[in-house]
Amino acid sequence: MILSYYTPYLQLLLALSLLNSCQLPPKPNMAAGIASAAVQPTDHTKPEKMRAIKKLHKAIYSPIDDLITYRAMPTGSIRYLDPFLFLNHHGPQRYGPSNNGLPFGPHPHRGFETLTYILQGDIMHRDSMTGESVINTGGIQWMTAGSGLVHAEVSSDAFKKTGGMEEVIQIWLNLPSHLKMTAPNYIGLQKDGIPAIQLDEGRATVNLISGKWGETEGPVPSLTGIHTTSIEFKKGGQLQTKVEAKRNILFYVVNGEVEVNGQTAATHTLVEFANEGEAIAVKALSDATLIFCHGEPYNEPIVAHGPFVMNSEAEIRQAMIDYQSGKLGGLDD
């Protein structure tokens, strides 16, 4: 069966083939529900073992139509960081007046969630289950595809008319097997709906999306206890925190240059941490922006095909059948 969906997503067939049939040992007694993840500032009254860095990965240039795109994961050097499957960095780029906007017309998803950071510009989200919304600079879109839907991520009519700067980060968050077929859901938050936690006398700002930072709780109730933020630094700004060694960290430098746990990482760098130690220390060597997330790995089989991420080839075949038969709904172009 040939899966027909919007042309730019054909690129994902190649990218996500790196994930296909990644078999991981089962994790015993995984809880059906995972509590929200809390990240506390480091307690300096006792020494903390620094989280070891395994490798620095440079995102690869992988444009989609006329959209500047750098893919940090999956690449030839890193497949995934369970439960984080995929990270695309679109832009920054300037669109002139009377432009076509973002190229992501209607396409299906099943078996995971997407988190989209709108760093500049806007995105109009539409889907076959929950409706539509336009989110502007500084906001986020969190979509739970779960059992499946068809959605589109395009520019607003206003942006296509007037143009402007566009920059977007999208992350794919895997769902464990018992949540693969959960009901679809969408949360769109503008910048003023996201807590901005000021640290280091205002030289570091944590934009908290899900999980906890100190006593502050993010507005998105993650189904799986994933902690998600973006962090903005002014030059010289510092941040210290800790993450349980069993949790995998997604640390991506959007722009600027930072020193993290003794190593320097610059724009378009994904920092891969080992599961040793807990303390994270970041110092901004210039103004900088980071994506900083972490979650407990599921250690389950991953089988991916284009816009579907499941646990078996049989489930992928069923997803394709359900999409072609209209069970995921539909959208007009």
VEXTI-777000 format. One record per residue (C-alpha): x, y, z; residue number from 1. Coordinates in steps of 0.001 Angstrom, whole numbers. Layout:
REM residues N
+---------+---------+---------+-----+
!    east !   north !      up !   k !
+---------+---------+---------+-----+
!       X !       Y !       Z ! NUM !
...
+---------+---------+---------+-----+
This chain:
REM residues 333
+---------+---------+---------+-----+
!    east !   north !      up !   k !
+---------+---------+---------+-----+
!       0 !       0 !       0 !   1 !
!    1289 !    3454 !    -883 !   2 !
!     831 !    6097 !    1772 !   3 !
!    -135 !    9435 !     227 !   4 !
!     373 !   12561 !    2276 !   5 !
!    1924 !   15966 !    1899 !   6 !
!    5143 !   15964 !    -156 !   7 !
!    7580 !   17452 !    2442 !   8 !
!    6878 !   14503 !    4722 !   9 !
!    8372 !   12123 !    2198 !  10 !
!   11688 !   13387 !    3587 !  11 !
!   10745 !   11832 !    6924 !  12 !
!   10575 !    8376 !    5387 !  13 !
!   14338 !    8578 !    4950 !  14 !
!   15052 !   10317 !    8255 !  15 !
!   12860 !    8028 !   10315 !  16 !
!   14169 !    4899 !    8623 !  17 !
!   17028 !    5399 !   11088 !  18 !
!   14508 !    4630 !   13838 !  19 !
!   12803 !    1713 !   12140 !  20 !
!   12862 !   -1562 !   14054 !  21 !
!   15079 !    -252 !   16849 !  22 !
!   14606 !   -3110 !   19311 !  23 !
!   15145 !   -2303 !   22968 !  24 !
!   14881 !   -4685 !   25926 !  25 !
!   11536 !   -4484 !   27737 !  26 !
!   11482 !   -2476 !   30935 !  27 !
!    9897 !   -4455 !   33778 !  28 !
!    6931 !   -3153 !   35759 !  29 !
!    6584 !     180 !   33989 !  30 !
!    3895 !    2163 !   35784 !  31 !
!     764 !    2977 !   33815 !  32 !
!    1011 !    6606 !   34932 !  33 !
!    4148 !    8614 !   35582 !  34 !
!    4147 !   11552 !   37997 !  35 !
!    5157 !   15015 !   36824 !  36 !
!    8919 !   15450 !   36728 !  37 !
!   10390 !   17951 !   39126 !  38 !
!   13673 !   19717 !   38523 !  39 !
!   15092 !   21431 !   41568 !  40 !
!   17910 !   23952 !   41684 !  41 !
!   21102 !   22264 !   42788 !  42 !
!   21681 !   22160 !   46533 !  43 !
!   25180 !   23607 !   46902 !  44 !
!   25467 !   22437 !   50519 !  45 !
!   26633 !   19057 !   49259 !  46 !
!   28725 !   18155 !   46228 !  47 !
!   26839 !   16762 !   43247 !  48 !
!   28338 !   14440 !   40649 !  49 !
!   28265 !   16165 !   37258 !  50 !
!   26272 !   14447 !   34515 !  51 !
!   28793 !   12990 !   32066 !  52 !
!   28677 !   14117 !   28428 !  53 !
!   28869 !   11273 !   25926 !  54 !
!   29099 !   13176 !   22626 !  55 !
!   28311 !   16435 !   20823 !  56 !
!   26264 !   16047 !   17614 !  57 !
!   25955 !   18727 !   14914 !  58 !
!   22565 !   19031 !   13261 !  59 !
!   22614 !   18321 !    9536 !  60 !
!   21336 !   20732 !    6878 !  61 !
!   18189 !   19181 !    5418 !  62 !
!   15959 !   21813 !    3749 !  63 !
!   12283 !   21103 !    3099 !  64 !
!   11114 !   22824 !     -86 !  65 !
!   12348 !   26424 !     366 !  66 !
!   12416 !   26173 !    4168 !  67 !
!   15832 !   26271 !    5850 !  68 !
!   15942 !   23189 !    8076 !  69 !
!   18582 !   21607 !   10302 !  70 !
!   17799 !   18141 !   11661 !  71 !
!   19431 !   17311 !   14978 !  72 !
!   17835 !   13879 !   15321 !  73 !
!   17712 !   11286 !   13836 !  74 !
!   20997 !   11532 !   11914 !  75 !
!   23827 !    9210 !   11026 !  76 !
!   25441 !    9913 !   14399 !  77 !
!   22408 !    9647 !   16698 !  78 !
!   19114 !    7822 !   16206 !  79 !
!   17088 !    8961 !   19187 !  80 !
!   17219 !    9735 !   22917 !  81 !
!   14362 !    7630 !   24285 !  82 !
!   11680 !    9030 !   24674 !  83 !
!   12766 !   11843 !   22297 !  84 !
!   12597 !   10680 !   18688 !  85 !
!   13061 !   13658 !   16399 !  86 !
!   14172 !   17298 !   16398 !  87 !
!   13903 !   19633 !   13411 !  88 !
!   15064 !   23265 !   13536 !  89 !
!   13351 !   25349 !   10819 !  90 !
!   14812 !   28770 !   10043 !  91 !
!   15508 !   31406 !   11032 !  92 !
!   14594 !   32871 !    7681 !  93 !
!   12774 !   35889 !    6352 !  94 !
!    9677 !   35558 !    4203 !  95 !
!    8736 !   38436 !    1937 !  96 !
!    5205 !   39751 !    1349 !  97 !
!    2766 !   37480 !    -530 !  98 !
!    4621 !   34278 !     433 !  99 !
!    3432 !   30662 !     556 ! 100 !
!    4384 !   30226 !    4217 ! 101 !
!    5276 !   26946 !    5883 ! 102 !
!    4926 !   23859 !    3652 ! 103 !
!    3336 !   21390 !    6085 ! 104 !
!    -131 !   20785 !    4673 ! 105 !
!   -2454 !   17953 !    5761 ! 106 !
!    -680 !   14766 !    6884 ! 107 !
!   -1417 !   12009 !    9425 ! 108 !
!     195 !   10988 !   12719 ! 109 !
!    -265 !    8129 !   15180 ! 110 !
!    1558 !    6834 !   18241 ! 111 !
!    3409 !    9871 !   19621 ! 112 !
!    3224 !   13559 !   20529 ! 113 !
!    4690 !   16676 !   18935 ! 114 !
!    5986 !   19740 !   20762 ! 115 !
!    6485 !   22784 !   18548 ! 116 !
!    8262 !   25932 !   19739 ! 117 !
!    7393 !   29063 !   17723 ! 118 !
!   10548 !   31117 !   18264 ! 119 !
!    9710 !   33686 !   15578 ! 120 !
!    6692 !   34192 !   13335 ! 121 !
!    3551 !   32103 !   13719 ! 122 !
!    1974 !   28724 !   12985 ! 123 !
!   -1665 !   27990 !   12248 ! 124 !
!   -2498 !   24506 !   13549 ! 125 !
!   -5481 !   22604 !   12131 ! 126 !
!   -6422 !   19002 !   12758 ! 127 !
!   -9225 !   16551 !   12106 ! 128 !
!  -10110 !   16010 !   15775 ! 129 !
!   -9613 !   19168 !   17864 ! 130 !
!   -9958 !   22258 !   15648 ! 131 !
!   -7470 !   25028 !   14873 ! 132 !
!   -5481 !   27885 !   16416 ! 133 !
!   -2787 !   30392 !   15484 ! 134 !
!     172 !   30599 !   17885 ! 135 !
!    2621 !   33493 !   17667 ! 136 !
!    6241 !   34215 !   18643 ! 137 !
!    7160 !   32743 !   22022 ! 138 !
!    4281 !   30273 !   22143 ! 139 !
!    4111 !   26491 !   21823 ! 140 !
!    1872 !   23813 !   20341 ! 141 !
!    1612 !   20419 !   22041 ! 142 !
!    -260 !   17817 !   20045 ! 143 !
!   -1004 !   14291 !   21232 ! 144 !
!   -1555 !   12273 !   18062 ! 145 !
!   -2269 !    9109 !   20049 ! 146 !
!   -4725 !    6918 !   18135 ! 147 !
!   -4361 !    9158 !   15125 ! 148 !
!   -5419 !   12315 !   13350 ! 149 !
!   -4685 !   14395 !   10276 ! 150 !
!   -3228 !   17836 !   10853 ! 151 !
!   -1587 !   20752 !    9092 ! 152 !
!    1000 !   23278 !   10276 ! 153 !
!     970 !   26317 !    8026 ! 154 !
!    1470 !   30047 !    8263 ! 155 !
!   -1445 !   32337 !    9064 ! 156 !
!   -3074 !   34353 !    6307 ! 157 !
!   -1670 !   37510 !    7909 ! 158 !
!    1895 !   36142 !    7816 ! 159 !
!    1544 !   35003 !    4205 ! 160 !
!     310 !   38473 !    3268 ! 161 !
!    2913 !   40594 !    5080 ! 162 !
!    5870 !   38205 !    5611 ! 163 !
!    8410 !   38364 !    8397 ! 164 !
!   10891 !   36184 !   10291 ! 165 !
!   10057 !   32527 !   10932 ! 166 !
!   11874 !   30101 !   13247 ! 167 !
!   10437 !   26889 !   14640 ! 168 !
!   11678 !   23887 !   16634 ! 169 !
!    9673 !   20673 !   16510 ! 170 !
!   10292 !   17652 !   18743 ! 171 !
!    8606 !   14264 !   18526 ! 172 !
!    7898 !   12697 !   21925 ! 173 !
!    7296 !    8961 !   21888 ! 174 !
!    4375 !    7426 !   23736 ! 175 !
!    4706 !    4120 !   25628 ! 176 !
!    2778 !    1140 !   24296 ! 177 !
!    -129 !    1524 !   26728 ! 178 !
!    -707 !    5106 !   25523 ! 179 !
!    -161 !    4667 !   21772 ! 180 !
!   -3928 !    4650 !   21171 ! 181 !
!   -4874 !    7376 !   23643 ! 182 !
!   -7367 !    9986 !   22444 ! 183 !
!   -5885 !   12819 !   20350 ! 184 !
!   -5480 !   16173 !   22057 ! 185 !
!   -4082 !   19617 !   21276 ! 186 !
!   -2865 !   22438 !   23533 ! 187 !
!   -1793 !   25773 !   22091 ! 188 !
!    -201 !   28346 !   24387 ! 189 !
!     799 !   31909 !   23603 ! 190 !
!    3925 !   33338 !   25225 ! 191 !
!    1983 !   34906 !   28097 ! 192 !
!     579 !   31483 !   29038 ! 193 !
!    4025 !   30007 !   29708 ! 194 !
!    5712 !   30663 !   33071 ! 195 !
!    9016 !   32552 !   32664 ! 196 !
!   11259 !   31844 !   35652 ! 197 !
!   14007 !   34433 !   36151 ! 198 !
!   17362 !   33127 !   37438 ! 199 !
!   20821 !   34598 !   37991 ! 200 !
!   19509 !   38138 !   38413 ! 201 !
!   17603 !   37962 !   35131 ! 202 !
!   20485 !   36651 !   33021 ! 203 !
!   18770 !   33270 !   32577 ! 204 !
!   15058 !   32728 !   31878 ! 205 !
!   13456 !   29285 !   32017 ! 206 !
!   10256 !   29051 !   29957 ! 207 !
!    8535 !   26102 !   31622 ! 208 !
!    6123 !   24062 !   29505 ! 209 !
!    5696 !   20771 !   31386 ! 210 !
!    7018 !   19348 !   34643 ! 211 !
!    8179 !   21456 !   37583 ! 212 !
!   11021 !   23870 !   38223 ! 213 !
!   11327 !   24527 !   41916 ! 214 !
!    7802 !   25361 !   43066 ! 215 !
!    6559 !   26333 !   39607 ! 216 !
!    4554 !   23826 !   37566 ! 217 !
!    4320 !   23949 !   33786 ! 218 !
!     902 !   24485 !   32157 ! 219 !
!     957 !   21297 !   30037 ! 220 !
!      85 !   18097 !   31958 ! 221 !
!    2398 !   15588 !   30276 ! 222 !
!     932 !   12088 !   30047 ! 223 !
!    4368 !   10571 !   30642 ! 224 !
!    6106 !   12928 !   33062 ! 225 !
!    8298 !   14534 !   30388 ! 226 !
!    9904 !   17802 !   31495 ! 227 !
!   10108 !   20445 !   28738 ! 228 !
!   11516 !   23974 !   28660 ! 229 !
!   13298 !   26515 !   26564 ! 230 !
!   15974 !   28576 !   28289 ! 231 !
!   17168 !   32026 !   27240 ! 232 !
!   20525 !   33359 !   28419 ! 233 !
!   22195 !   36703 !   28353 ! 234 !
!   25970 !   36536 !   27999 ! 235 !
!   27519 !   35463 !   31285 ! 236 !
!   24280 !   33997 !   32610 ! 237 !
!   24564 !   30781 !   34600 ! 238 !
!   22230 !   27966 !   35605 ! 239 !
!   22699 !   24954 !   37852 ! 240 !
!   20213 !   22135 !   38156 ! 241 !
!   20100 !   18364 !   38450 ! 242 !
!   18317 !   15558 !   36648 ! 243 !
!   17984 !   11992 !   37889 ! 244 !
!   20571 !    9765 !   36219 ! 245 !
!   17898 !    7374 !   34924 ! 246 !
!   16260 !   10144 !   32853 ! 247 !
!   17499 !   10959 !   29351 ! 248 !
!   18228 !   14618 !   28565 ! 249 !
!   17483 !   16510 !   25353 ! 250 !
!   19849 !   19501 !   25284 ! 251 !
!   19938 !   21448 !   21996 ! 252 !
!   21628 !   24799 !   21372 ! 253 !
!   19262 !   26845 !   19198 ! 254 !
!   21629 !   29793 !   18957 ! 255 !
!   24687 !   31232 !   20682 ! 256 !
!   27396 !   29396 !   22590 ! 257 !
!   27358 !   27849 !   26058 ! 258 !
!   29630 !   25865 !   28301 ! 259 !
!   27861 !   22855 !   29793 ! 260 !
!   29559 !   20557 !   32292 ! 261 !
!   32978 !   21666 !   31053 ! 262 !
!   32355 !   21364 !   27303 ! 263 !
!   31537 !   24099 !   24797 ! 264 !
!   28478 !   23748 !   22557 ! 265 !
!   27360 !   26225 !   19902 ! 266 !
!   24429 !   26780 !   17532 ! 267 !
!   22888 !   23603 !   16021 ! 268 !
!   24582 !   21305 !   18562 ! 269 !
!   22813 !   18460 !   20323 ! 270 !
!   24551 !   17457 !   23554 ! 271 !
!   24205 !   13760 !   24376 ! 272 !
!   24580 !   12969 !   28078 ! 273 !
!   25439 !    9631 !   29633 ! 274 !
!   23279 !    8265 !   32453 ! 275 !
!   25953 !    8996 !   35041 ! 276 !
!   25697 !   11797 !   37570 ! 277 !
!   22899 !   14312 !   38029 ! 278 !
!   24279 !   17864 !   38152 ! 279 !
!   24020 !   20172 !   35123 ! 280 !
!   25927 !   23474 !   35056 ! 281 !
!   25496 !   25879 !   32143 ! 282 !
!   27281 !   29172 !   31506 ! 283 !
!   26430 !   31353 !   28520 ! 284 !
!   29508 !   32430 !   26559 ! 285 !
!   27237 !   34671 !   24470 ! 286 !
!   23530 !   35412 !   24351 ! 287 !
!   22025 !   31973 !   23780 ! 288 !
!   18840 !   29918 !   23603 ! 289 !
!   18528 !   26236 !   24567 ! 290 !
!   15931 !   23521 !   24349 ! 291 !
!   16239 !   21580 !   27614 ! 292 !
!   14000 !   18577 !   28214 ! 293 !
!   14248 !   15231 !   29944 ! 294 !
!   12216 !   12076 !   30408 ! 295 !
!   12419 !    8515 !   31615 ! 296 !
!   13087 !    6050 !   28757 ! 297 !
!   10412 !    3469 !   27934 ! 298 !
!   12869 !     817 !   26683 ! 299 !
!   10300 !    -542 !   24241 ! 300 !
!   10603 !   -1556 !   20577 ! 301 !
!   10347 !    1398 !   18175 ! 302 !
!    9008 !     848 !   14660 ! 303 !
!    8612 !    4035 !   12614 ! 304 !
!    7303 !    4636 !    9122 ! 305 !
!    6883 !    8223 !    7975 ! 306 !
!    4316 !    9854 !   10273 ! 307 !
!    3578 !    6746 !   12367 ! 308 !
!    5587 !    5495 !   15371 ! 309 !
!    4451 !    2216 !   16898 ! 310 !
!    5878 !    -900 !   18565 ! 311 !
!    5479 !   -3434 !   15745 ! 312 !
!    5284 !   -3677 !   11966 ! 313 !
!    1737 !   -5032 !   12278 ! 314 !
!     712 !   -1844 !   14111 ! 315 !
!    2291 !     264 !   11361 ! 316 !
!     352 !   -1641 !    8693 ! 317 !
!   -2856 !   -1092 !   10647 ! 318 !
!   -2119 !    2625 !   10961 ! 319 !
!   -1728 !    2870 !    7179 ! 320 !
!   -4981 !     981 !    6624 ! 321 !
!   -6832 !    3182 !    9114 ! 322 !
!   -5495 !    6340 !    7479 ! 323 !
!   -6404 !    5215 !    3958 ! 324 !
!   -9880 !    4198 !    5086 ! 325 !
!  -10523 !    7616 !    6654 ! 326 !
!  -10531 !    6567 !   10313 ! 327 !
!   -8075 !    9369 !   11206 ! 328 !
!  -10364 !   11995 !    9700 ! 329 !
!   -9358 !   14455 !    7024 ! 330 !
!   -8652 !   18097 !    6194 ! 331 !
!   -9067 !   20171 !    3073 ! 332 !
!   -5806 !   21498 !    1601 ! 333 !
+---------+---------+---------+-----+
